[in-house]
Amino acid sequence: ADADADAAVAGGTDAYQTHVVVVIDHSGSMRRNDVVGAKTRQDAVYRCLAEDFVRPQLAHERSGTVGSAVVSVITMSTEARLIMSRRPLDWNLYEELSGRRYTPAQSHGYYRPALEKALALMRVEAAGTRLQLIFFSDGAPSDHGHEPCPRHGVFVWQPSLHSGQVFRKKDGKRAPALANVHDGCPTPQQCRKLVKAVTEQECLDLISKFGDVLGRDRVTVHTVAFGPAKEDFVVLQKMANVLPRGTFHKLGLNLGGLRTALTSLTHSHDATHRCRRREGHASSEGSCPGDGRRGTPGYRKQRNLRARRLDPLPGGPHAWQVHV
């Protein structure tokens, strides 16, 4: 199934207007049963994607299908897997997302492979296709775990080959000592910070590459921190700030907060059509808010209506921030 999905990477088309790529953390911590109202963190994410991201967009469609957007899903652990490629927003997608709530989660969450696969998916899309990345994680990236120190070539985040176990400060349990001076690294603590900083910067550089390759105003990046408040979500927050159109959602382990965040990302499918008409994808004089000429009473009236609906002005920096 994954081979078929990977083959679909080259399937860009202009048959849809928006491609939403969802990256879901499948690291071992997503198995934890600490979300009230859900069996695991992973269960909460998949359930809310189905109920609060897909279902609202189908509720008013008699045919049960929305033809202007497609969704791809990438799972993230030590490797990235494309499990759904360009699926239409329909009830089949709803059922498949609901059925993946108990998919095994394991190992660590490496951001870079998932971002690289998302970029590969998006870069073949037709020029007029709007692109959105929704990135879920319950913690900081773990990519640094298997990276050598650039100064000494030592894998400073791996267990030492010459030292025994130590007590960890955070929980008082015994754990293998990390690589140190006995393994050929004279400054292990500094090198661990360096390796972590380098790999985190590489994640931000990848987000910047989305803008360079695809267009900075074409891609919207939503990062969702769904984990304990004490976790380090600095990288997720920085990822959302790289491109002009990005949002960061820090939710803790609150199921209601997750549902609200996903509902906001599906704000209005109709609003998407309004934004696209503003950019010339459809022409119907007077059919799009903001068609009135600036400075006229009609324009001021439409501006006031938009303000009450929190609908951005035409061409504003957040016109695509929450719309699918």
Phi, psi and chi 1 to 4 in degrees:
 res  aa     phi    psi   chi1   chi2   chi3   chi4
   1 ALA       -  -39.1      -      -      -      -
   2 ASP   -67.9  -35.5  -67.0  -45.9      -      -
   3 ALA   -63.2  -40.1      -      -      -      -
   4 ASP   -64.7  -39.6  -67.0  -22.3      -      -
   5 ALA   -66.1  -42.0      -      -      -      -
   6 ASP   -65.0  -33.5  -77.7  -42.2      -      -
   7 ALA   -65.5  -24.5      -      -      -      -
   8 ALA   -78.7   -4.3      -      -      -      -
   9 VAL   -58.5  -33.0  169.4      -      -      -
  10 ALA   -88.1   19.5      -      -      -      -
  11 GLY  -102.2   32.9      -      -      -      -
  12 GLY   -59.0  144.1      -      -      -      -
  13 THR  -154.2  163.5  176.5      -      -      -
  14 ASP  -101.6   18.7   57.4    1.6      -      -
  15 ALA   -75.9  -11.2      -      -      -      -
  16 TYR  -133.4  162.6   44.0   84.4      -      -
  17 GLN   -99.0  -26.1  -63.9  176.8  -15.1      -
  18 THR  -137.5  137.6  -55.8      -      -      -
  19 HIS  -118.7  116.3 -174.6 -175.9      -      -
  20 VAL  -103.1  119.7 -177.5      -      -      -
  21 VAL  -106.2  120.8  178.2      -      -      -
  22 VAL  -108.0  123.8 -176.9      -      -      -
  23 VAL  -105.8  125.6  175.0      -      -      -
  24 ILE  -119.1  125.0  -57.6  175.6      -      -
  25 ASP   -61.9  124.1 -166.6  -19.1      -      -
  26 HIS  -118.4   26.8  -93.8 -130.1      -      -
  27 SER   -71.5  166.1   60.9      -      -      -
  28 GLY   -57.8  -31.7      -      -      -      -
  29 SER   -65.7  -19.5   57.7      -      -      -
  30 MET   -71.8   -8.4  -68.0  -67.1  -74.5      -
  31 ARG   -82.4  -10.7  -61.1 -165.6  -53.0 -100.8
  32 ARG   -65.2  140.7  -67.9  178.8 -179.1  168.0
  33 ASN   -98.2   73.9 -179.9   15.0      -      -
  34 ASP  -132.7   18.7   52.2    8.1      -      -
  35 VAL  -110.0  116.7 -179.1      -      -      -
  36 VAL   -64.4  124.5  177.1      -      -      -
  37 GLY    96.6    0.3      -      -      -      -
  38 ALA  -141.4  153.7      -      -      -      -
  39 LYS   -72.3  -40.0  -68.5 -175.0  178.3  -62.4
  40 THR  -144.6  171.0   63.6      -      -      -
  41 ARG   -61.8  -40.4  -61.9  177.7 -172.2  177.7
  42 GLN   -65.0  -41.2 -177.5  174.2  -81.6      -
  43 ASP   -57.1  -43.1  171.2   31.3      -      -
  44 ALA   -63.0  -43.3      -      -      -      -
  45 VAL   -65.2  -49.4  170.3      -      -      -
  46 TYR   -65.9  -40.6  -83.8  105.6      -      -
  47 ARG   -63.4  -43.9 -175.1 -161.7  -57.4 -179.5
  48 CYS   -70.6  -32.5  -70.5      -      -      -
  49 LEU   -60.0  -43.7  -85.5  171.5      -      -
  50 ALA   -69.4  -48.1      -      -      -      -
  51 GLU   -80.3  -34.4  -66.9  -69.8  -19.0      -
  52 ASP  -115.0   -7.9  -57.3  -68.6      -      -
  53 PHE  -108.4  -46.5 -179.4   73.7      -      -
  54 VAL   -89.3  -51.0  175.7      -      -      -
  55 ARG   -58.0  -42.8 -172.5  166.3 -172.4  162.0
  56 PRO   -59.5  -29.7  -25.4   36.3      -      -
  57 GLN   -79.4  -12.0  -60.2 -173.9   68.6      -
  58 LEU  -101.2  -14.5  -54.0  177.4      -      -
  59 ALA   -59.6  -33.8      -      -      -      -
  60 HIS  -103.4   11.8  -57.9  -65.9      -      -
  61 GLU  -102.7  113.8  -66.0  -69.2  -29.0      -
  62 ARG   -62.6  -34.1  -66.4 -178.5  179.5  178.6
  63 SER   -81.0  -12.0   61.9      -      -      -
  64 GLY    76.5   19.8      -      -      -      -
  65 THR  -142.9  144.0 -179.6      -      -      -
  66 VAL  -116.9  117.2  178.9      -      -      -
  67 GLY   -91.3   -3.5      -      -      -      -
  68 SER   -97.4    1.1   61.8      -      -      -
  69 ALA  -142.8  148.7      -      -      -      -
  70 VAL  -129.0  158.1  -65.9      -      -      -
  71 VAL  -127.7  135.2  177.2      -      -      -
  72 SER  -119.5  147.7  -62.3      -      -      -
  73 VAL  -126.6  130.1  178.7      -      -      -
  74 ILE  -120.3  129.9  -64.0  169.6      -      -
  75 THR   -94.9  145.4   60.3      -      -      -
  76 MET  -124.3  115.0  176.4 -177.4   72.0      -
  77 SER  -135.7 -130.0   55.8      -      -      -
  78 THR   -72.7  -16.8   50.6      -      -      -
  79 GLU  -136.0  159.7   60.5 -178.7   18.2      -
  80 ALA  -101.8  137.5      -      -      -      -
  81 ARG  -127.2  129.9  -62.0  178.6   61.2 -159.4
  82 LEU   -86.8  107.1  177.9   61.3      -      -
  83 ILE  -101.2  -18.4   60.5  171.6      -      -
  84 MET  -142.6  131.9  -59.0 -177.9 -159.8      -
  85 SER  -124.9  117.4  179.8      -      -      -
  86 ARG    50.6   51.3  -62.6 -177.4  178.9   86.0
  87 ARG   -82.9  134.5  -58.9  -68.3  177.9   83.9
  88 PRO   -66.5  153.5   22.8  -32.2      -      -
  89 LEU   -75.3   91.1  -83.6  165.6      -      -
  90 ASP  -143.7 -176.9   57.0   19.9      -      -
  91 TRP   -69.8  -24.0  -71.2  110.1      -      -
  92 ASN   -64.5  -40.4  -69.8  -31.2      -      -
  93 LEU   -64.6  -41.4  176.7   62.8      -      -
  94 TYR   -57.0  -48.1  170.8   86.7      -      -
  95 GLU   -65.2  -39.3  -66.4  -67.5  -16.3      -
  96 GLU   -69.6  -40.2 -171.8  161.6   -2.2      -
  97 LEU   -64.1  -41.9  -74.1  170.4      -      -
  98 SER   -62.1  -35.1  -61.3      -      -      -
  99 GLY   -77.5   -8.9      -      -      -      -
 100 ARG  -100.0   12.9  -72.4 -171.4  172.5  -88.8
 101 ARG   -64.0  -25.6  -69.5  160.6   50.2 -174.3
 102 TYR  -113.6   21.9  -52.0  114.3      -      -
 103 THR   -63.3  135.4  -54.3      -      -      -
 104 PRO   -58.0  135.8  -23.1   33.5      -      -
 105 ALA  -115.4  140.2      -      -      -      -
 106 GLN  -159.5  166.2   58.7 -173.4   -3.9      -
 107 SER    64.3 -147.4 -164.8      -      -      -
 108 HIS  -108.8  167.5  -56.8  -74.6      -      -
 109 GLY  -104.9  104.4      -      -      -      -
 110 TYR   -96.9  116.6  -74.0   13.1      -      -
 111 TYR   -70.7  -42.8  -79.0   25.0      -      -
 112 ARG   -60.2  -47.3  -72.5  178.2  -58.4  177.4
 113 PRO   -59.8  -36.6  -23.1   33.9      -      -
 114 ALA   -68.7  -41.3      -      -      -      -
 115 LEU   -66.6  -39.1  -69.6  172.2      -      -
 116 GLU   -64.0  -39.8  -70.4  166.9   -6.6      -
 117 LYS   -69.8  -37.2 -169.3  171.6  -76.0  -72.4
 118 ALA   -63.8  -41.5      -      -      -      -
 119 LEU   -64.1  -40.3  178.4   58.5      -      -
 120 ALA   -62.1  -37.4      -      -      -      -
 121 LEU   -64.9  -43.6  -94.1  175.5      -      -
 122 MET   -78.1  -30.2  -69.4 -178.8  172.5      -
 123 ARG   -71.3  -12.5   70.2 -170.5  -51.3  162.9
 124 VAL   -97.4    4.5  -61.7      -      -      -
 125 GLU   -73.9  155.0  -64.5  -65.8   -5.0      -
 126 ALA   -60.3  152.1      -      -      -      -
 127 ALA   -59.1  -31.1      -      -      -      -
 128 GLY   -85.5   -2.2      -      -      -      -
 129 THR   -80.8  126.8  -54.6      -      -      -
 130 ARG   -78.8  146.1  -77.8  -68.8  178.2  174.3
 131 LEU  -125.9  134.1  -55.7  169.4      -      -
 132 GLN  -132.2  137.0  -65.5 -160.9   18.9      -
 133 LEU  -115.8  123.0  174.4   67.2      -      -
 134 ILE  -113.8  117.2  -55.0  177.1      -      -
 135 PHE  -118.6  110.1 -165.2  100.8      -      -
 136 PHE   -98.6  133.7  -70.3   91.2      -      -
 137 SER  -154.2  153.2 -177.5      -      -      -
 138 ASP  -105.4   14.8   64.9  -10.4      -      -
 139 GLY  -173.8 -173.3      -      -      -      -
 140 ALA   -75.2  160.9      -      -      -      -
 141 PRO   -64.3  147.1   21.2  -31.3      -      -
 142 SER  -108.9   13.0  -59.0      -      -      -
 143 ASP   -58.6  -28.4  -55.1   64.1      -      -
 144 HIS   -67.6  -15.6   57.9  -88.2      -      -
 145 GLY   -60.2  -28.9      -      -      -      -
 146 HIS  -120.7   30.4  -71.9   80.9      -      -
 147 GLU  -110.2  136.9  -66.6  -66.1  -33.3      -
 148 PRO   -78.7  155.7   29.6  -34.2      -      -
 149 CYS   -66.4  128.1  165.7      -      -      -
 150 PRO   -66.3  -16.9   22.1  -31.0      -      -
 151 ARG   -85.9  -41.0  -66.3  175.2  178.7  171.4
 152 HIS  -123.6   -6.3  -48.0  104.5      -      -
 153 GLY    74.5   14.3      -      -      -      -
 154 VAL   -95.7  138.2  177.6      -      -      -
 155 PHE   -80.6   83.5  -69.8   85.4      -      -
 156 VAL   -72.7  -12.9  -70.9      -      -      -
 157 TRP   -97.5    4.9  -76.0   97.3      -      -
 158 GLN   -99.7  158.7  -69.0  -63.8  -58.5      -
 159 PRO   -58.4  144.6  -23.8   33.6      -      -
 160 SER   -67.2  143.7  170.7      -      -      -
 161 LEU   -86.2   -7.5  -60.3  176.3      -      -
 162 HIS  -128.0    0.2  -55.2  -76.6      -      -
 163 SER  -122.5  159.1  -57.5      -      -      -
 164 GLY   -89.0 -138.6      -      -      -      -
 165 GLN   -99.9  158.1  -67.8 -174.6  -33.1      -
 166 VAL  -133.6  165.4  -64.1      -      -      -
 167 PHE   -89.1  129.5  -75.5  100.8      -      -
 168 ARG   -80.6  135.7  -65.4 -173.1  -60.6 -162.5
 169 LYS   -66.8  -36.1  -68.2 -177.7  179.9  179.8
 170 LYS   -69.5  -29.2   65.0  177.7 -178.6  179.9
 171 ASP  -135.7   -1.6   54.9   15.9      -      -
 172 GLY    73.4    8.1      -      -      -      -
 173 LYS   -89.8  156.3  -64.2 -178.8  179.7  179.6
 174 ARG   -80.0  141.3  -65.0 -174.8   67.9   86.2
 175 ALA  -149.6  156.7      -      -      -      -
 176 PRO   -60.3  137.4  -20.6   31.7      -      -
 177 ALA   -66.3  142.9      -      -      -      -
 178 LEU   -79.2  163.2  -65.1  176.8      -      -
 179 ALA   -53.2  142.0      -      -      -      -
 180 ASN  -145.5 -158.6   49.9   51.5      -      -
 181 VAL   -59.3  -30.9  -66.8      -      -      -
 182 HIS   -69.7  -16.4  -57.4  -65.9      -      -
 183 ASP   -99.9    6.6  -61.1  -79.0      -      -
 184 GLY   101.1    9.8      -      -      -      -
 185 CYS  -113.6  109.2 -178.1      -      -      -
 186 PRO   -71.6  -21.2   24.1  -32.7      -      -
 187 THR  -130.0   67.9   56.0      -      -      -
 188 PRO   -61.7  -40.8   21.6  -32.4      -      -
 189 GLN   -65.6  -44.2  -69.0 -174.7  -13.1      -
 190 GLN   -64.1  -39.3  -65.8  179.9   15.4      -
 191 CYS   -69.4  -34.1  -70.7      -      -      -
 192 ARG   -64.4  -41.6  -84.0 -168.3  -80.9  -84.8
 193 LYS   -63.3  -39.0  -68.9  179.7 -179.3  179.5
 194 LEU   -65.5  -46.3  175.0   61.8      -      -
 195 VAL   -60.9  -43.0  170.9      -      -      -
 196 LYS   -64.2  -42.9 -166.1  171.2 -176.7  179.7
 197 ALA   -64.8  -39.8      -      -      -      -
 198 VAL   -64.8  -46.5  167.9      -      -      -
 199 THR   -68.2  -35.4   55.2      -      -      -
 200 GLU   -66.3  -39.0  -70.1  175.6   -5.2      -
 201 GLN   -65.4  -34.1 -176.4   58.8   47.4      -
 202 GLU   -63.5  -33.8  -71.1  174.0  -10.9      -
 203 CYS   -64.5  -43.3  -66.3      -      -      -
 204 LEU   -66.7  -37.1  -58.3 -178.0      -      -
 205 ASP   -63.8  -35.0  -69.4  -17.0      -      -
 206 LEU   -66.0  -40.2  -85.6  169.2      -      -
 207 ILE   -62.6  -42.0  -64.5  -66.7      -      -
 208 SER   -61.0  -34.6 -176.7      -      -      -
 209 LYS   -65.4  -33.6 -170.4  174.4 -179.3 -179.9
 210 PHE   -54.6  -46.0  -82.9   71.7      -      -
 211 GLY   -68.3  -39.8      -      -      -      -
 212 ASP   -65.7  -40.2  -64.4  -20.9      -      -
 213 VAL   -83.6  -39.0  173.0      -      -      -
 214 LEU  -105.3  -19.7  -55.2  169.4      -      -
 215 GLY   113.7  122.5      -      -      -      -
 216 ARG   -64.8  -30.8  -67.1  178.4   62.3   82.4
 217 ASP   -93.5   -0.6  -69.8  -33.4      -      -
 218 ARG   -92.5  -26.4 -176.2 -175.0  176.4 -161.4
 219 VAL  -105.9  131.7 -176.2      -      -      -
 220 THR  -110.8  131.9  -54.9      -      -      -
 221 VAL  -116.4  117.6  177.1      -      -      -
 222 HIS  -110.9  120.3  -54.3  -73.4      -      -
 223 THR  -108.6  134.6   58.2      -      -      -
 224 VAL  -122.6  113.9 -177.2      -      -      -
 225 ALA   -93.7  104.0      -      -      -      -
 226 PHE  -115.7   81.9 -172.3   62.9      -      -
 227 GLY  -165.4  177.3      -      -      -      -
 228 PRO   -55.5  145.0  -22.9   33.0      -      -
 229 ALA   -60.2  -27.2      -      -      -      -
 230 LYS   -75.8  -12.4   64.5  180.0 -179.5 -179.8
 231 GLU   -67.9  159.0  -70.9  -69.9  -20.7      -
 232 ASP   -89.9  109.2  178.9    8.6      -      -
 233 PHE  -113.5   21.6  -63.8  118.4      -      -
 234 VAL   -61.1  -42.4  172.0      -      -      -
 235 VAL   -65.6  -42.2  176.6      -      -      -
 236 LEU   -59.0  -42.6  -83.9  179.5      -      -
 237 GLN   -65.7  -42.0 -174.2  171.0   11.3      -
 238 LYS   -66.3  -36.3  -71.3 -178.4  177.1  179.2
 239 MET   -59.1  -39.1  -75.7  167.8   55.4      -
 240 ALA   -70.3  -19.1      -      -      -      -
 241 ASN   -97.3   -3.1  -67.4  -28.7      -      -
 242 VAL   -68.5  -46.6  171.7      -      -      -
 243 LEU  -101.5  159.1  -61.2  179.4      -      -
 244 PRO   -60.2  -32.2  -22.8   32.8      -      -
 245 ARG  -111.6   88.4  -58.8 -178.3 -179.8 -172.0
 246 GLY  -146.1  153.4      -      -      -      -
 247 THR  -136.2  147.6   62.5      -      -      -
 248 PHE  -121.7  130.3  169.7   66.7      -      -
 249 HIS  -122.0  112.5  -54.4  -96.2      -      -
 250 LYS  -103.4  111.6 -174.9  176.7 -179.3 -179.7
 251 LEU  -111.7   -7.4  -51.9  177.1      -      -
 252 GLY    64.9 -143.5      -      -      -      -
 253 LEU  -115.4   41.3  -70.5  168.4      -      -
 254 ASN   -95.7  114.6 -172.9  -60.1      -      -
 255 LEU   -63.6  -39.2 -171.4   62.8      -      -
 256 GLY   -63.5  -38.8      -      -      -      -
 257 GLY   -64.8  -38.2      -      -      -      -
 258 LEU   -64.9  -42.0  179.7   59.6      -      -
 259 ARG   -64.6  -41.2  -60.5 -168.4   64.8  177.9
 260 THR   -64.5  -42.0  -60.4      -      -      -
 261 ALA   -62.3  -44.5      -      -      -      -
 262 LEU   -69.4  -35.0  -75.4  169.8      -      -
 263 THR   -62.3  -39.2  -60.6      -      -      -
 264 SER   -65.6  -31.3   75.5      -      -      -
 265 LEU   -75.2  -15.0  -62.6 -178.1      -      -
 266 THR  -109.7   23.8   60.2      -      -      -
 267 HIS   -31.5  -54.4 -178.4   65.4      -      -
 268 SER  -164.7  120.6  169.3      -      -      -
 269 HIS   -68.9  -32.0 -166.2   73.7      -      -
 270 ASP   -64.8  -34.8  -69.5  -23.9      -      -
 271 ALA   -63.7  -30.1      -      -      -      -
 272 THR   -60.4  -44.4  -64.3      -      -      -
 273 HIS   -63.8  -35.9  -64.8  -64.3      -      -
 274 ARG   -64.0  -44.1  -68.7 -160.7  -57.9  -88.9
 275 CYS   -63.7  -38.6  -69.1      -      -      -
 276 ARG   -69.5  -34.7  -62.2 -159.3   67.5   79.9
 277 ARG   -64.8  -33.9  -77.4 -164.4  -66.7  -90.8
 278 ARG   -62.2  -29.0  -68.2  167.3 -170.8  162.0
 279 GLU   -97.9    9.2  -61.9 -178.1    0.3      -
 280 GLY    94.0   12.0      -      -      -      -
 281 HIS   -82.4  -14.0  -69.5  -86.4      -      -
 282 ALA  -151.2  149.0      -      -      -      -
 283 SER  -125.1  117.7   58.7      -      -      -
 284 SER  -154.0   99.3  177.0      -      -      -
 285 GLU   -58.6  127.5 -174.9  176.0   -5.4      -
 286 GLY    82.8   -0.5      -      -      -      -
 287 SER   -89.9  -11.2   62.8      -      -      -
 288 CYS  -116.2  131.1  178.2      -      -      -
 289 PRO   -53.0  135.1  -24.9   33.4      -      -
 290 GLY    97.6    1.6      -      -      -      -
 291 ASP   -71.2  -21.0  -73.6  -20.8      -      -
 292 GLY   -63.8  150.7      -      -      -      -
 293 ARG   -74.3  140.1  -63.5  175.1   59.8 -175.4
 294 ARG   -59.1  133.2 -173.6  177.2  -65.9  -86.2
 295 GLY    95.4  -11.7      -      -      -      -
 296 THR   -88.8  159.0   64.9      -      -      -
 297 PRO   -56.9  -38.0  -25.2   34.9      -      -
 298 GLY   -62.4  -39.6      -      -      -      -
 299 TYR   -65.9  -42.9  179.3   88.4      -      -
 300 ARG   -64.2  -37.9  -72.6 -167.0  -67.8  -88.7
 301 LYS   -63.5  -45.0 -178.7  178.4  179.3 -179.8
 302 GLN   -65.2  -37.1  -68.8  168.6    6.2      -
 303 ARG   -61.8  -42.0  179.6 -171.1   61.0 -169.2
 304 ASN   -66.7  -38.4  -67.1  -24.8      -      -
 305 LEU   -63.0  -42.0  -73.6  172.5      -      -
 306 ARG   -62.4  -40.5  -79.7 -167.0  -63.0  -92.2
 307 ALA   -61.3  -39.6      -      -      -      -
 308 ARG   -70.5  -30.3  -75.0 -163.4  -72.9  -90.6
 309 ARG   -90.7   -2.1  -68.9 -161.2  -50.6  -93.5
 310 LEU    58.6   35.7  -60.8 -179.2      -      -
 311 ASP   -94.7  121.2 -175.1   17.3      -      -
 312 PRO   -65.0  156.9  -16.3   28.3      -      -
 313 LEU   -66.2  154.5  -73.7  168.2      -      -
 314 PRO   -55.5  130.1  -22.1   30.7      -      -
 315 GLY    76.7    4.1      -      -      -      -
 316 GLY   -66.3  162.8      -      -      -      -
 317 PRO   -67.4  -17.6   23.2  -33.6      -      -
 318 HIS  -115.5   23.6  -56.6  -66.7      -      -
 319 ALA   -61.5  -25.5      -      -      -      -
 320 TRP  -114.6   17.8  -83.4   84.3      -      -
 321 GLN   -66.1  -39.4 -170.5  173.2   45.0      -
 322 VAL  -123.7    7.3  -62.6      -      -      -
 323 HIS  -100.1  135.6  -63.3  154.7      -      -
 324 VAL   -98.4      -  176.2      -      -      -
